């Protein structure tokens, strides 16, 4: 018993030192294993910019590629980048046409209402290509959601009297914010353009484009910037504050028919601001609003209901 008491501190010290060396080795091995697994199974190309992680969080492309191997299609973007889409061929012939669907912010090409919506349109004779919409990083989200308002004259005068160093910092921060936002929007525009091009290559002329929630502004920008689309659809649209003020004026030049499916029994915008209502009051031609049952967050069960409304409207044009 005395011998054990004598050696116990030595034994404990030996065990403690062994753990100190073992833990870093295990951690390093785990990190190397995870990195190797990501390298082998990652859907993103090796040339993808490391700074992308600061802008968005991804859309589960690797798992989608494994879960939907027959539907997965890769869209080539700029600078060696690419994005995953899911293609649902029409289940009924002859084909009615095609629809490009951009999911709501943070949803993949199959989650939320997107998967059921695509299946519902396909069963009604429409080919569908779905794309996920990556969530912006917290920093970028604050930039996109910043309020747009003019500062009072007194506040503006006070800011002009600040030190030149402070002004320079503000200018640099503004440029950095604009760069993050521009990169985020540009990649989404690339995805939409590549998706439309793919559908045309497969024989579907002038597909319709549909955006769910936050995706509505991105599909709208694609059409306004010359995207080859036959129709535009908003499903429970939400718009960033920076896009709201001039959107009705921008849509005055829209030569494409527009359908807005807004949540029934709910105010379009609790602040009293609504793009759809402003367009209706302005008498925009080719614009139609319809209520649709909706929950937030939207479950997949609503997808077929939305598909029924969209298919009926597309076929009635």
C-alpha positions as CSV (number, residue, x, y, z in Angstrom):
1,X,0.0,0.0,0.0
2,X,2.9,2.4,0.8
3,X,4.6,1.5,-2.5
4,X,1.5,2.5,-4.4
5,X,1.2,5.8,-2.6
6,X,4.9,6.5,-3.5
7,X,4.5,5.8,-7.2
8,X,1.0,7.3,-7.7
9,X,2.2,10.9,-8.4
10,X,4.6,9.5,-10.9
11,X,2.0,7.5,-12.6
12,X,-0.4,10.5,-12.8
13,X,2.3,12.7,-14.1
14,X,3.1,10.1,-16.9
15,X,-0.6,9.8,-17.8
16,X,-1.0,13.6,-17.9
17,X,2.0,14.0,-20.2
18,X,0.7,11.2,-22.5
19,X,-2.6,12.9,-22.8
20,X,-1.0,16.2,-23.7
21,X,0.8,14.6,-26.6
22,X,-2.2,12.4,-27.6
23,X,-4.9,15.1,-27.8
24,X,-3.1,17.3,-30.4
25,X,-2.4,14.2,-32.5
26,X,-6.0,13.1,-32.4
27,X,-7.2,16.6,-33.3
28,X,-4.7,16.9,-36.1
29,X,-5.7,13.5,-37.4
30,X,-9.4,14.5,-37.3
31,X,-8.7,17.8,-39.1
32,X,-6.7,16.0,-41.8
33,X,-9.3,13.4,-42.2
34,X,-12.1,16.0,-42.5
35,X,-10.0,18.0,-45.0
36,X,-9.3,14.8,-47.0
37,X,-13.0,13.9,-47.0
38,X,-14.0,17.3,-48.2
39,X,-11.4,17.3,-50.9
40,X,-12.5,13.9,-52.2
41,X,-16.2,14.4,-52.0
42,X,-16.6,18.1,-52.3
43,X,-18.6,19.4,-55.2
44,X,-16.8,22.7,-55.4
45,X,-13.9,23.0,-57.7
46,X,-10.3,23.4,-56.4
47,X,-10.1,26.9,-57.9
48,X,-12.9,28.3,-55.8
49,X,-12.0,31.4,-53.9
50,X,-11.3,31.0,-50.2
51,X,-13.0,34.3,-49.5
52,X,-16.4,32.8,-50.6
53,X,-16.9,31.5,-47.1
54,X,-17.2,35.1,-45.9
55,X,-20.0,35.8,-48.3
56,X,-22.3,32.8,-48.2
57,X,-22.9,29.5,-46.4
58,X,-23.6,27.0,-49.2
59,X,-26.6,25.1,-50.4
60,X,-25.7,21.4,-49.6
61,X,-24.6,20.7,-53.1
62,X,-22.5,17.6,-52.1
63,X,-25.3,15.9,-50.3
64,X,-27.8,16.8,-53.1
65,X,-25.5,15.3,-55.7
66,X,-25.4,12.1,-53.7
67,X,-29.2,12.0,-53.0
68,X,-30.3,12.9,-56.5
69,X,-27.6,11.5,-58.9
70,X,-29.9,11.3,-61.9
71,X,-31.4,14.8,-61.5
72,X,-28.2,16.6,-60.5
73,X,-26.7,18.9,-63.2
74,X,-23.7,21.1,-62.8
75,X,-23.8,24.7,-64.1
76,X,-20.4,26.2,-65.1
77,X,-19.9,29.7,-63.8
78,X,-17.1,32.2,-64.1
79,X,-13.6,31.7,-62.8
80,X,-13.9,27.9,-62.7
81,X,-16.8,28.0,-60.2
82,X,-19.9,25.9,-60.6
83,X,-23.3,25.4,-59.0
84,X,-25.6,22.4,-58.7
85,X,-29.2,22.3,-60.0
86,X,-31.8,19.6,-60.0
87,X,-33.6,18.9,-63.3
88,X,-37.1,17.4,-63.3
89,X,-38.2,16.4,-66.8
90,X,-41.9,16.8,-67.7
91,X,-43.9,13.7,-66.7
92,X,-46.5,14.3,-69.4
93,X,-46.1,14.8,-73.1
94,X,-46.2,17.0,-75.0
95,X,-44.2,19.3,-72.8
96,X,-45.9,22.6,-71.8
97,X,-42.5,24.3,-71.4
98,X,-40.0,24.8,-68.7
99,X,-39.6,26.7,-65.4
100,X,-36.4,27.8,-63.7
101,X,-37.0,27.9,-59.9
102,X,-34.8,29.7,-57.4
103,X,-35.4,28.7,-53.8
104,X,-35.9,31.0,-50.9
105,X,-32.8,32.3,-49.1
106,X,-31.1,29.5,-47.2
107,X,-33.0,26.7,-49.0
108,X,-31.4,24.1,-51.2
109,X,-32.5,23.1,-54.7
110,X,-34.8,20.5,-53.0
111,X,-35.8,21.9,-49.6
112,X,-38.7,24.1,-48.4
113,X,-41.4,24.2,-51.0
114,X,-39.0,23.8,-53.9
115,X,-38.9,20.0,-54.2
116,X,-42.7,19.6,-54.1
117,X,-43.2,22.6,-56.3
118,X,-40.9,21.1,-59.0
119,X,-42.6,17.7,-58.7
120,X,-46.0,19.3,-59.0
121,X,-45.0,21.3,-62.1
122,X,-43.4,18.2,-63.7
123,X,-46.5,16.1,-63.2
124,X,-48.5,18.8,-65.0
125,X,-46.2,18.7,-68.1
126,X,-43.6,21.3,-67.2
127,X,-39.8,20.6,-67.1
128,X,-38.2,22.2,-64.1
129,X,-34.7,23.2,-63.1
130,X,-34.3,24.1,-59.4
131,X,-31.5,26.1,-57.8
132,X,-30.7,26.8,-54.2
133,X,-30.2,30.3,-52.8
134,X,-27.2,30.5,-50.5
135,X,-27.6,32.4,-47.2
136,X,-25.4,35.5,-47.0
137,X,-23.0,35.6,-44.1
138,X,-24.2,37.6,-41.0
139,X,-22.1,40.5,-42.1
140,X,-23.5,40.5,-45.6
141,X,-27.0,40.0,-44.3
142,X,-26.7,43.2,-42.3
143,X,-25.6,45.0,-45.4
144,X,-28.5,43.7,-47.5
145,X,-31.0,44.5,-44.8
146,X,-29.7,48.0,-43.9
147,X,-32.5,50.6,-44.0
148,X,-32.6,53.1,-46.8
149,X,-33.3,56.6,-45.5
150,X,-32.0,60.1,-46.0
151,X,-30.1,61.6,-43.1
152,X,-31.3,65.0,-41.6
153,X,-29.3,68.0,-42.8
154,X,-28.0,68.7,-39.3
155,X,-26.6,65.2,-39.1
156,X,-25.1,65.4,-42.5
157,X,-23.3,68.7,-41.6
158,X,-22.0,67.1,-38.4
159,X,-20.5,64.2,-40.4
160,X,-18.8,66.6,-42.8
161,X,-16.8,68.0,-39.8
162,X,-15.4,64.7,-38.8
163,X,-11.6,64.1,-39.1
164,X,-10.3,63.0,-42.5
165,X,-9.1,59.7,-41.0
166,X,-12.6,58.8,-39.9
167,X,-14.0,59.7,-43.3
168,X,-11.5,57.6,-45.1
169,X,-12.4,54.6,-42.8
170,X,-16.1,55.1,-43.7
171,X,-15.3,55.2,-47.4
172,X,-13.2,52.0,-47.2
173,X,-15.9,50.2,-45.2
174,X,-18.6,51.3,-47.7
175,X,-16.5,50.0,-50.6
176,X,-15.9,46.7,-48.9
177,X,-19.7,46.3,-48.2
178,X,-20.5,47.1,-51.8
179,X,-18.0,44.6,-53.0
180,X,-19.5,41.8,-50.8
181,X,-23.0,42.6,-52.0
182,X,-21.9,42.8,-55.6
183,X,-20.1,39.4,-55.5
184,X,-23.1,37.8,-53.9
185,X,-25.6,39.1,-56.4
186,X,-23.3,38.5,-59.3
187,X,-22.9,34.8,-58.5
188,X,-26.7,34.4,-58.3
189,X,-27.1,36.1,-61.6
190,X,-24.5,33.8,-63.1
191,X,-26.5,30.8,-61.8
192,X,-29.7,32.0,-63.2
193,X,-28.2,32.8,-66.6
194,X,-26.5,29.4,-66.8
195,X,-29.8,27.7,-65.7
196,X,-31.7,29.4,-68.5
197,X,-29.0,28.5,-71.0
198,X,-29.2,24.9,-70.0
199,X,-33.0,24.7,-70.4
200,X,-32.7,26.3,-73.9
201,X,-30.0,23.8,-74.8
202,X,-32.3,21.0,-73.9
203,X,-35.0,22.3,-76.2
204,X,-37.1,24.5,-74.0
205,X,-37.4,28.0,-75.5
206,X,-37.8,31.0,-73.3
207,X,-38.5,29.3,-70.0
208,X,-40.4,31.0,-67.2
209,X,-38.5,32.0,-64.0
210,X,-39.9,31.7,-60.5
211,X,-38.5,33.0,-57.2
212,X,-39.6,32.1,-53.7
213,X,-39.3,34.7,-51.0
214,X,-36.0,36.5,-51.1
215,X,-35.3,34.9,-54.5
216,X,-37.9,37.1,-56.1
217,X,-35.6,40.1,-56.5
218,X,-32.9,38.0,-58.0
219,X,-35.1,36.4,-60.7
220,X,-36.5,39.9,-61.4
221,X,-33.1,41.4,-61.9
222,X,-32.2,38.5,-64.3
223,X,-35.3,39.3,-66.4
224,X,-34.8,43.1,-66.3
225,X,-31.2,42.6,-67.4
226,X,-32.2,40.8,-70.5
227,X,-32.7,37.2,-69.4
228,X,-34.5,35.1,-72.0
229,X,-37.6,34.3,-70.0
230,X,-41.2,34.1,-71.1
231,X,-42.8,34.8,-67.7
232,X,-41.9,35.9,-64.2
233,X,-43.4,34.5,-61.0
234,X,-43.1,35.7,-57.4
235,X,-44.1,33.3,-54.6
236,X,-44.5,35.1,-51.2
237,X,-42.0,37.7,-52.3
238,X,-39.8,39.6,-49.9
239,X,-37.4,42.3,-51.1
240,X,-34.3,43.9,-49.5
241,X,-34.8,47.5,-48.4
242,X,-32.3,48.8,-50.9
243,X,-34.3,47.2,-53.8
244,X,-37.7,48.5,-52.8
245,X,-37.8,52.2,-53.6
246,X,-37.1,52.0,-57.4
247,X,-38.5,48.5,-58.2
248,X,-41.9,49.6,-59.3
249,X,-40.3,52.2,-61.7
250,X,-37.9,49.6,-63.0
251,X,-40.8,47.2,-63.7
252,X,-42.5,49.7,-65.8
253,X,-40.2,48.7,-68.7
254,X,-40.8,45.0,-68.1
255,X,-42.1,43.3,-71.2
256,X,-42.7,40.0,-69.5
257,X,-45.9,39.0,-67.8
258,X,-45.7,38.8,-64.0
259,X,-47.6,36.7,-61.5
260,X,-47.4,37.4,-57.8
261,X,-48.7,34.7,-55.4
262,X,-49.0,36.4,-52.0
263,X,-49.8,34.8,-48.7
264,X,-53.6,34.8,-48.2
265,X,-54.9,36.3,-45.0
266,X,-51.7,38.2,-44.4
267,X,-50.6,41.8,-45.0
268,X,-48.1,41.9,-47.8
269,X,-45.9,44.1,-45.8
270,X,-46.6,45.1,-42.2
271,X,-45.0,48.5,-42.7
272,X,-47.7,49.2,-45.4
273,X,-45.2,49.0,-48.2
274,X,-46.0,46.6,-51.0
275,X,-44.5,46.3,-54.5
276,X,-47.5,44.3,-55.7
277,X,-50.1,46.8,-54.5
278,X,-48.1,49.7,-56.1
279,X,-48.0,47.8,-59.4
280,X,-51.7,47.1,-59.2
281,X,-52.5,50.8,-58.5
282,X,-50.2,51.8,-61.4
283,X,-52.2,49.6,-63.7
284,X,-49.1,47.6,-64.9
285,X,-50.0,45.6,-67.9
286,X,-49.4,41.8,-67.8
287,X,-49.4,41.8,-64.0
288,X,-51.6,39.6,-61.8
289,X,-51.9,39.0,-58.1
290,X,-53.4,35.9,-56.5
291,X,-53.6,34.8,-52.8
292,X,-52.2,31.5,-51.9
293,X,-52.2,29.6,-48.6
294,X,-48.9,30.1,-46.9
295,X,-47.0,29.4,-43.7
296,X,-43.6,30.8,-42.5
297,X,-41.4,28.9,-42.8
298,X,-43.2,27.2,-45.7
299,X,-43.5,23.4,-45.5
300,X,-43.1,21.2,-48.5
301,X,-46.7,20.4,-48.5
302,X,-47.5,23.8,-49.9
303,X,-45.5,23.0,-53.0
304,X,-48.1,21.2,-55.0
305,X,-50.7,24.0,-54.3
306,X,-48.3,26.6,-55.6
307,X,-47.5,24.4,-58.6
308,X,-51.2,24.1,-59.4
309,X,-51.6,27.9,-59.4
310,X,-48.4,28.5,-61.4
311,X,-49.3,25.9,-64.0
312,X,-52.8,27.2,-64.5
313,X,-51.6,30.8,-64.9
314,X,-48.8,29.8,-67.4
315,X,-51.3,27.8,-69.5
316,X,-53.8,30.6,-69.5
317,X,-51.5,33.3,-71.0
